[in-house]
Amino acid sequence: MRRCYAGFRSLTLALKGKQVLEQNAIYSEVVKKDPKNSKKGCSYALVISCAQKKNCENLLEIHGISYLGMVEE
């Protein structure tokens, strides 16, 4: 499974995103990232399956949860 990371500036936003995804049967996990290794300075990320990337982006946008970007690693 390829993994994608949605970056967030705060733990609160990452947890809100996780809750929205769980309500829509999409598994995700919150991880702490080193902000020094991030181009945008995010310190938390949601890890999702890249197969769900478009669904996740749409759900986060619909629910007004701002994130810094989505990258595949």
Phi, psi and omega in degrees: 000127173283142181247139175243150181239126173258118184274141179228149178281339183223155176296322181302313179294321178297318180292323176296318178298317179300317180297316179297317180295318179298322178295342179249023175060036176245119180286136174212165179219138179271131177231151176272129179249153175280114183299338179291333181269005182249134179294329184255005176076019180287146182243352175226151179216152170261128177263126180226167172286134179298339176295337180259007187306308183296318178300316181296315179301316180296315181296317179297320179293314180302322183268006175069030180261111184277138177225163189271342180155169182235126179232150178260133178229000000 
